[in-house]
Amino acid sequence: MPVRVGSVVLGVSDVRRAAEFWARALDYRPRDEGDEAWLVLVPVDGGGPNISLGLSETPVQEKPRVHLDLYTSDQVAEVDRLLALGASRVDWADYPPDADFVVLADPDGNRFCVIDKP
């Protein structure tokens, strides 16, 4: 069997809060009960990698080396939906003039991008 991405792991300061945000943001559900230190989310439709949330005390990186890119055909609506779920806009100085992405942060401050992908 070839190697594949099975799970993307995010360090968070509040596992339950992060699980609620990411489950609603991505249409995922908890794989099992989890606990205050670790919880795995799986796609409701069964497609795609898991999102694993682990309790972390490390500070959020202002410019993370790894982040999630969320693709959508309606970027404005999706950004508004994610903001309503608890995401926040990130003041990103490095936007190119023709940027097709918006940088947001989850409730723990982890940066992610919403990509306009018609």
Biotite code that builds the C-alpha atoms (Angstrom):
import biotite.structure as struc

atoms = struc.array([
    struc.Atom([0.000, 0.000, 0.000], chain_id="A", res_id=1, res_name="MET", atom_name="CA", element="C"),
    struc.Atom([1.429, 3.423, -0.895], chain_id="A", res_id=2, res_name="PRO", atom_name="CA", element="C"),
    struc.Atom([1.917, 5.954, 1.865], chain_id="A", res_id=3, res_name="VAL", atom_name="CA", element="C"),
    struc.Atom([-0.802, 8.616, 2.213], chain_id="A", res_id=4, res_name="ARG", atom_name="CA", element="C"),
    struc.Atom([-1.756, 11.434, 4.547], chain_id="A", res_id=5, res_name="VAL", atom_name="CA", element="C"),
    struc.Atom([-3.972, 9.891, 7.190], chain_id="A", res_id=6, res_name="GLY", atom_name="CA", element="C"),
    struc.Atom([-4.249, 12.772, 9.617], chain_id="A", res_id=7, res_name="SER", atom_name="CA", element="C"),
    struc.Atom([-3.287, 16.406, 9.917], chain_id="A", res_id=8, res_name="VAL", atom_name="CA", element="C"),
    struc.Atom([-2.360, 17.205, 13.529], chain_id="A", res_id=9, res_name="VAL", atom_name="CA", element="C"),
    struc.Atom([-3.030, 20.626, 15.025], chain_id="A", res_id=10, res_name="LEU", atom_name="CA", element="C"),
    struc.Atom([-1.691, 21.755, 18.382], chain_id="A", res_id=11, res_name="GLY", atom_name="CA", element="C"),
    struc.Atom([-4.399, 23.585, 20.321], chain_id="A", res_id=12, res_name="VAL", atom_name="CA", element="C"),
    struc.Atom([-4.860, 25.079, 23.778], chain_id="A", res_id=13, res_name="SER", atom_name="CA", element="C"),
    struc.Atom([-8.469, 23.856, 24.139], chain_id="A", res_id=14, res_name="ASP", atom_name="CA", element="C"),
    struc.Atom([-9.212, 20.522, 22.452], chain_id="A", res_id=15, res_name="VAL", atom_name="CA", element="C"),
    struc.Atom([-13.003, 20.680, 22.878], chain_id="A", res_id=16, res_name="ARG", atom_name="CA", element="C"),
    struc.Atom([-13.277, 24.237, 21.520], chain_id="A", res_id=17, res_name="ARG", atom_name="CA", element="C"),
    struc.Atom([-11.041, 23.365, 18.565], chain_id="A", res_id=18, res_name="ALA", atom_name="CA", element="C"),
    struc.Atom([-13.061, 20.198, 17.871], chain_id="A", res_id=19, res_name="ALA", atom_name="CA", element="C"),
    struc.Atom([-16.299, 22.173, 17.797], chain_id="A", res_id=20, res_name="GLU", atom_name="CA", element="C"),
    struc.Atom([-14.848, 24.750, 15.394], chain_id="A", res_id=21, res_name="PHE", atom_name="CA", element="C"),
    struc.Atom([-13.161, 22.319, 12.978], chain_id="A", res_id=22, res_name="TRP", atom_name="CA", element="C"),
    struc.Atom([-16.072, 19.850, 12.987], chain_id="A", res_id=23, res_name="ALA", atom_name="CA", element="C"),
    struc.Atom([-18.459, 22.617, 11.951], chain_id="A", res_id=24, res_name="ARG", atom_name="CA", element="C"),
    struc.Atom([-15.979, 24.249, 9.567], chain_id="A", res_id=25, res_name="ALA", atom_name="CA", element="C"),
    struc.Atom([-15.192, 21.042, 7.642], chain_id="A", res_id=26, res_name="LEU", atom_name="CA", element="C"),
    struc.Atom([-18.300, 18.880, 8.198], chain_id="A", res_id=27, res_name="ASP", atom_name="CA", element="C"),
    struc.Atom([-16.301, 16.433, 10.317], chain_id="A", res_id=28, res_name="TYR", atom_name="CA", element="C"),
    struc.Atom([-17.307, 14.484, 13.430], chain_id="A", res_id=29, res_name="ARG", atom_name="CA", element="C"),
    struc.Atom([-15.383, 13.037, 16.374], chain_id="A", res_id=30, res_name="PRO", atom_name="CA", element="C"),
    struc.Atom([-14.088, 9.515, 15.634], chain_id="A", res_id=31, res_name="ARG", atom_name="CA", element="C"),
    struc.Atom([-14.607, 8.635, 19.285], chain_id="A", res_id=32, res_name="ASP", atom_name="CA", element="C"),
    struc.Atom([-15.089, 10.383, 22.613], chain_id="A", res_id=33, res_name="GLU", atom_name="CA", element="C"),
    struc.Atom([-11.519, 11.633, 22.926], chain_id="A", res_id=34, res_name="GLY", atom_name="CA", element="C"),
    struc.Atom([-10.447, 13.565, 25.989], chain_id="A", res_id=35, res_name="ASP", atom_name="CA", element="C"),
    struc.Atom([-9.129, 16.974, 27.028], chain_id="A", res_id=36, res_name="GLU", atom_name="CA", element="C"),
    struc.Atom([-5.691, 16.226, 25.553], chain_id="A", res_id=37, res_name="ALA", atom_name="CA", element="C"),
    struc.Atom([-6.456, 14.451, 22.259], chain_id="A", res_id=38, res_name="TRP", atom_name="CA", element="C"),
    struc.Atom([-9.372, 14.081, 19.861], chain_id="A", res_id=39, res_name="LEU", atom_name="CA", element="C"),
    struc.Atom([-9.548, 12.878, 16.265], chain_id="A", res_id=40, res_name="VAL", atom_name="CA", element="C"),
    struc.Atom([-12.094, 14.269, 13.782], chain_id="A", res_id=41, res_name="LEU", atom_name="CA", element="C"),
    struc.Atom([-13.101, 12.304, 10.693], chain_id="A", res_id=42, res_name="VAL", atom_name="CA", element="C"),
    struc.Atom([-14.971, 13.466, 7.577], chain_id="A", res_id=43, res_name="PRO", atom_name="CA", element="C"),
    struc.Atom([-18.704, 12.825, 7.781], chain_id="A", res_id=44, res_name="VAL", atom_name="CA", element="C"),
    struc.Atom([-18.677, 11.652, 4.143], chain_id="A", res_id=45, res_name="ASP", atom_name="CA", element="C"),
    struc.Atom([-15.632, 9.424, 4.709], chain_id="A", res_id=46, res_name="GLY", atom_name="CA", element="C"),
    struc.Atom([-13.378, 11.258, 2.222], chain_id="A", res_id=47, res_name="GLY", atom_name="CA", element="C"),
    struc.Atom([-10.185, 13.060, 3.165], chain_id="A", res_id=48, res_name="GLY", atom_name="CA", element="C"),
    struc.Atom([-7.659, 12.977, 5.979], chain_id="A", res_id=49, res_name="PRO", atom_name="CA", element="C"),
    struc.Atom([-8.487, 13.029, 9.669], chain_id="A", res_id=50, res_name="ASN", atom_name="CA", element="C"),
    struc.Atom([-7.891, 16.187, 11.688], chain_id="A", res_id=51, res_name="ILE", atom_name="CA", element="C"),
    struc.Atom([-6.243, 15.305, 14.991], chain_id="A", res_id=52, res_name="SER", atom_name="CA", element="C"),
    struc.Atom([-6.283, 17.869, 17.772], chain_id="A", res_id=53, res_name="LEU", atom_name="CA", element="C"),
    struc.Atom([-3.645, 17.646, 20.478], chain_id="A", res_id=54, res_name="GLY", atom_name="CA", element="C"),
    struc.Atom([-3.253, 19.764, 23.574], chain_id="A", res_id=55, res_name="LEU", atom_name="CA", element="C"),
    struc.Atom([-0.209, 21.995, 23.169], chain_id="A", res_id=56, res_name="SER", atom_name="CA", element="C"),
    struc.Atom([1.472, 24.703, 25.210], chain_id="A", res_id=57, res_name="GLU", atom_name="CA", element="C"),
    struc.Atom([3.700, 25.905, 22.381], chain_id="A", res_id=58, res_name="THR", atom_name="CA", element="C"),
    struc.Atom([3.008, 29.389, 21.057], chain_id="A", res_id=59, res_name="PRO", atom_name="CA", element="C"),
    struc.Atom([1.191, 29.889, 17.760], chain_id="A", res_id=60, res_name="VAL", atom_name="CA", element="C"),
    struc.Atom([3.555, 30.658, 14.878], chain_id="A", res_id=61, res_name="GLN", atom_name="CA", element="C"),
    struc.Atom([2.924, 34.009, 13.221], chain_id="A", res_id=62, res_name="GLU", atom_name="CA", element="C"),
    struc.Atom([4.038, 32.557, 9.886], chain_id="A", res_id=63, res_name="LYS", atom_name="CA", element="C"),
    struc.Atom([3.577, 28.793, 10.236], chain_id="A", res_id=64, res_name="PRO", atom_name="CA", element="C"),
    struc.Atom([5.638, 26.533, 8.052], chain_id="A", res_id=65, res_name="ARG", atom_name="CA", element="C"),
    struc.Atom([2.659, 24.188, 7.608], chain_id="A", res_id=66, res_name="VAL", atom_name="CA", element="C"),
    struc.Atom([-0.987, 25.205, 7.427], chain_id="A", res_id=67, res_name="HIS", atom_name="CA", element="C"),
    struc.Atom([-4.331, 24.121, 5.973], chain_id="A", res_id=68, res_name="LEU", atom_name="CA", element="C"),
    struc.Atom([-5.598, 25.447, 2.633], chain_id="A", res_id=69, res_name="ASP", atom_name="CA", element="C"),
    struc.Atom([-9.379, 25.212, 2.364], chain_id="A", res_id=70, res_name="LEU", atom_name="CA", element="C"),
    struc.Atom([-10.674, 25.308, -1.228], chain_id="A", res_id=71, res_name="TYR", atom_name="CA", element="C"),
    struc.Atom([-14.043, 26.848, -2.041], chain_id="A", res_id=72, res_name="THR", atom_name="CA", element="C"),
    struc.Atom([-15.938, 28.122, -5.057], chain_id="A", res_id=73, res_name="SER", atom_name="CA", element="C"),
    struc.Atom([-17.538, 30.925, -2.983], chain_id="A", res_id=74, res_name="ASP", atom_name="CA", element="C"),
    struc.Atom([-14.693, 32.483, -1.017], chain_id="A", res_id=75, res_name="GLN", atom_name="CA", element="C"),
    struc.Atom([-16.634, 35.478, 0.329], chain_id="A", res_id=76, res_name="VAL", atom_name="CA", element="C"),
    struc.Atom([-19.467, 33.330, 1.702], chain_id="A", res_id=77, res_name="ALA", atom_name="CA", element="C"),
    struc.Atom([-17.052, 30.764, 3.129], chain_id="A", res_id=78, res_name="GLU", atom_name="CA", element="C"),
    struc.Atom([-14.924, 33.396, 4.868], chain_id="A", res_id=79, res_name="VAL", atom_name="CA", element="C"),
    struc.Atom([-18.091, 34.910, 6.369], chain_id="A", res_id=80, res_name="ASP", atom_name="CA", element="C"),
    struc.Atom([-19.264, 31.457, 7.530], chain_id="A", res_id=81, res_name="ARG", atom_name="CA", element="C"),
    struc.Atom([-15.911, 30.655, 9.146], chain_id="A", res_id=82, res_name="LEU", atom_name="CA", element="C"),
    struc.Atom([-15.794, 34.048, 10.865], chain_id="A", res_id=83, res_name="LEU", atom_name="CA", element="C"),
    struc.Atom([-19.279, 33.379, 12.283], chain_id="A", res_id=84, res_name="ALA", atom_name="CA", element="C"),
    struc.Atom([-18.016, 30.024, 13.627], chain_id="A", res_id=85, res_name="LEU", atom_name="CA", element="C"),
    struc.Atom([-15.226, 31.761, 15.566], chain_id="A", res_id=86, res_name="GLY", atom_name="CA", element="C"),
    struc.Atom([-12.364, 32.242, 13.110], chain_id="A", res_id=87, res_name="ALA", atom_name="CA", element="C"),
    struc.Atom([-10.666, 35.631, 12.907], chain_id="A", res_id=88, res_name="SER", atom_name="CA", element="C"),
    struc.Atom([-9.024, 37.573, 10.103], chain_id="A", res_id=89, res_name="ARG", atom_name="CA", element="C"),
    struc.Atom([-5.239, 37.722, 10.131], chain_id="A", res_id=90, res_name="VAL", atom_name="CA", element="C"),
    struc.Atom([-3.571, 40.978, 9.153], chain_id="A", res_id=91, res_name="ASP", atom_name="CA", element="C"),
    struc.Atom([-1.319, 39.413, 6.504], chain_id="A", res_id=92, res_name="TRP", atom_name="CA", element="C"),
    struc.Atom([1.294, 41.787, 5.098], chain_id="A", res_id=93, res_name="ALA", atom_name="CA", element="C"),
    struc.Atom([2.467, 39.302, 2.458], chain_id="A", res_id=94, res_name="ASP", atom_name="CA", element="C"),
    struc.Atom([-0.596, 39.216, 0.190], chain_id="A", res_id=95, res_name="TYR", atom_name="CA", element="C"),
    struc.Atom([0.461, 39.399, -3.464], chain_id="A", res_id=96, res_name="PRO", atom_name="CA", element="C"),
    struc.Atom([-1.491, 41.877, -5.616], chain_id="A", res_id=97, res_name="PRO", atom_name="CA", element="C"),
    struc.Atom([-3.564, 39.084, -7.222], chain_id="A", res_id=98, res_name="ASP", atom_name="CA", element="C"),
    struc.Atom([-4.049, 36.936, -4.101], chain_id="A", res_id=99, res_name="ALA", atom_name="CA", element="C"),
    struc.Atom([-6.583, 34.140, -4.451], chain_id="A", res_id=100, res_name="ASP", atom_name="CA", element="C"),
    struc.Atom([-6.442, 33.407, -0.705], chain_id="A", res_id=101, res_name="PHE", atom_name="CA", element="C"),
    struc.Atom([-7.578, 34.945, 2.571], chain_id="A", res_id=102, res_name="VAL", atom_name="CA", element="C"),
    struc.Atom([-5.663, 34.198, 5.769], chain_id="A", res_id=103, res_name="VAL", atom_name="CA", element="C"),
    struc.Atom([-7.744, 33.370, 8.826], chain_id="A", res_id=104, res_name="LEU", atom_name="CA", element="C"),
    struc.Atom([-7.000, 31.916, 12.258], chain_id="A", res_id=105, res_name="ALA", atom_name="CA", element="C"),
    struc.Atom([-8.987, 29.312, 14.165], chain_id="A", res_id=106, res_name="ASP", atom_name="CA", element="C"),
    struc.Atom([-10.055, 30.059, 17.770], chain_id="A", res_id=107, res_name="PRO", atom_name="CA", element="C"),
    struc.Atom([-6.605, 28.892, 18.958], chain_id="A", res_id=108, res_name="ASP", atom_name="CA", element="C"),
    struc.Atom([-4.791, 31.226, 16.560], chain_id="A", res_id=109, res_name="GLY", atom_name="CA", element="C"),
    struc.Atom([-3.683, 28.530, 14.087], chain_id="A", res_id=110, res_name="ASN", atom_name="CA", element="C"),
    struc.Atom([-3.469, 30.161, 10.656], chain_id="A", res_id=111, res_name="ARG", atom_name="CA", element="C"),
    struc.Atom([-5.199, 28.693, 7.621], chain_id="A", res_id=112, res_name="PHE", atom_name="CA", element="C"),
    struc.Atom([-6.094, 29.959, 4.152], chain_id="A", res_id=113, res_name="CYS", atom_name="CA", element="C"),
    struc.Atom([-9.374, 30.038, 2.294], chain_id="A", res_id=114, res_name="VAL", atom_name="CA", element="C"),
    struc.Atom([-8.545, 29.634, -1.395], chain_id="A", res_id=115, res_name="ILE", atom_name="CA", element="C"),
    struc.Atom([-10.799, 30.859, -4.195], chain_id="A", res_id=116, res_name="ASP", atom_name="CA", element="C"),
    struc.Atom([-10.993, 27.742, -6.358], chain_id="A", res_id=117, res_name="LYS", atom_name="CA", element="C"),
    struc.Atom([-13.901, 28.110, -8.819], chain_id="A", res_id=118, res_name="PRO", atom_name="CA", element="C"),
])
